[in-house]
Amino acid sequence: MLDLVAEGETKPQALSSELNRERGVFDFQEAELILDGLVYCRSPVLAGFPAEIEAPDDLKARNNRHRDSRLSLTDFGQEVSDRELDFSQYNPIRRWWGGTELTNERLWRWDAESRTLVAP
């Protein structure tokens, strides 16, 4: 997602569509939740949503926020996008994905150069 924003995509719905259509990784709802997590975290990598989430479980409010906002990288986000800093060293990670609980302590990484998974 950060790479897409760094390349100039600012519309949250377009980011969700791109990840779903071209990369087949996340569905729209999952992509929206991830975007929220990149904005509303201890050290945000994206800016452009309202300062606070009005109603976290309100799907209509989230849809409006994603429809009307324009995102940009924060300074920290630019450093993460440039691979100079690691998002997980500044933000706690705790989520389930595909039946696996991801945490900072058990965060596997993808090494694009060697095309292999790297153990935590």
C-alpha positions in Angstrom: 0.0 0.0 0.0 2.8 2.4 0.9 4.4 1.8 -2.5 1.2 2.7 -4.3 0.9 5.9 -2.3 4.5 6.7 -2.9 3.8 6.2 -6.7 1.1 8.9 -6.4 -2.2 7.0 -5.7 -4.0 9.1 -3.0 -7.6 7.6 -3.1 -8.2 4.9 -0.5 -10.8 3.2 -2.6 -8.4 3.0 -5.5 -5.8 1.5 -3.3 -8.3 -1.2 -2.1 -9.3 -1.9 -5.7 -5.7 -2.2 -6.9 -4.8 -4.6 -4.1 -7.9 -6.7 -4.8 -7.8 -6.6 -8.6 -4.2 -6.6 -9.5 -2.6 -8.4 -6.6 -5.5 -10.5 -5.3 -4.3 -10.2 -1.7 -7.0 -8.4 0.2 -10.7 -7.9 -0.3 -12.1 -4.4 0.0 -13.2 -4.6 3.6 -9.8 -6.1 4.7 -7.9 -3.4 2.7 -10.0 -0.7 4.4 -9.2 -2.0 7.8 -5.5 -2.2 7.0 -5.5 1.4 5.7 -7.2 2.5 9.0 -4.4 0.7 10.9 -1.7 2.5 8.9 -3.3 5.9 9.7 -4.6 5.3 13.3 -1.6 3.7 14.9 1.2 4.9 17.3 3.5 6.0 14.5 1.3 6.6 11.4 2.8 5.9 8.0 -0.2 7.5 6.2 -2.1 10.8 6.7 -5.3 12.1 5.2 -8.1 10.7 7.3 -9.9 12.6 10.1 -7.9 12.9 13.3 -10.0 10.4 15.1 -12.2 7.5 14.1 -15.8 8.7 14.8 -17.3 5.2 15.1 -14.9 2.3 14.4 -17.6 -0.2 13.6 -19.8 2.1 11.5 -19.3 0.7 8.0 -21.1 3.7 6.4 -18.8 6.2 8.1 -15.7 4.1 7.1 -17.0 3.9 3.5 -17.5 7.7 3.4 -14.0 8.3 5.0 -12.4 6.1 2.3 -14.4 7.7 -0.5 -13.8 11.3 0.4 -10.2 11.3 1.8 -6.9 11.7 0.0 -3.9 9.9 1.5 -0.2 10.8 1.6 2.9 9.4 3.2 4.0 10.8 6.5 7.7 11.5 6.9 7.9 8.2 8.8 5.9 6.5 6.1 8.4 7.7 3.5 11.2 6.2 5.5 9.3 2.9 5.8 8.5 3.0 2.0 12.2 3.6 1.3 13.0 0.6 3.5 15.1 2.8 5.8 12.9 2.1 8.9 10.7 -0.8 9.9 7.1 -0.2 10.7 7.0 -3.0 13.2 9.7 -1.5 15.4 7.5 1.5 16.1 4.0 0.0 16.1 2.6 -3.1 17.8 1.3 -5.8 15.4 -1.4 -8.2 16.5 -3.8 -9.5 13.9 -5.1 -12.7 12.5 -4.5 -13.5 8.9 -5.3 -16.8 7.2 -5.6 -18.6 10.5 -2.2 -17.3 11.7 -1.8 -14.8 14.5 0.8 -12.2 13.4 2.6 -10.4 16.2 5.9 -8.4 16.4 7.6 -11.4 17.9 6.4 -13.8 15.2 6.5 -11.6 12.1 7.8 -13.5 9.1 9.1 -11.3 6.2 9.3 -11.7 2.5 12.7 -11.1 0.9 11.9 -9.9 -2.6 15.5 -10.3 -3.8 15.9 -13.9 -2.8 12.2 -14.6 -3.1 12.1 -16.4 0.2 10.4 -16.1 3.6 12.7 -14.9 6.4 12.0 -16.3 9.9 11.6 -13.8 12.7 
